[in-house]
Amino acid sequence: MPIEEADMLRAWALAEVTGPGMQIPQLDPVREKLRVGGTASLNDWDWWLLEKTVPIARAPILGALLPLRVSWYRGHLTIEALAEQARTFNFAPFDKVAPSRQLAALCRAIRRPDAPEFDRAAMTVPPVFVAPSITGPWCLIEGYRRCCRALRDRDGGRFDGQPLPVIVGVHPSTETWALW
């Protein structure tokens, strides 16, 4: 299902402010609203602030990607497709432990057995991928913890087998993006 770029930015922002990622003091009031009242408690100003903050805070990832005018979609990805076709973006610490740039290889290399199990019900927003076509290959740009936990639980026989909700940005020039 097609979505707007703003929808992707909102989803990414929600993942950032509800997780351990983005610790920007200006977002503390929004973070508190979310903690107390969920997304229904956010007003237009809060959403605007979130949409504008993510591209700034994540400029190394989004700075060269958003100008491509990527087409964004919501959909589902099987755990098998995640394991076989998802890749990491070009980031030296990832490349060092998983030179193949395969997401599953990175997840196995950094596996933390003590991390909580993948909890679909607690997943605030879907992971975000980019790809040159809707059929992949898919490069994960947001949602590494969620995807790695899902893959770890799959490998351990604890994954529920249901496809993962995802957001995918598609543009034929994605493979020319600096972090591809």
Secondary structure, DSSP 4 states (H G I P E B T S, - for coil): -EE-HHHHHHHHHHHHHHSSS---GGGHHHHHHHHHH-GGG--HHHHHHHHHHHHHHTHHHHTTTGGG--EEEEEEE-HHHHHHHEEE-S-HHHHHH-TT-BHHHHHHHT--TTSPPP-GGG--S--EEEESSTT--EEEEE-HHHHHHHHHHHHTT----PPEEEEEEE-GGGGGSTT-
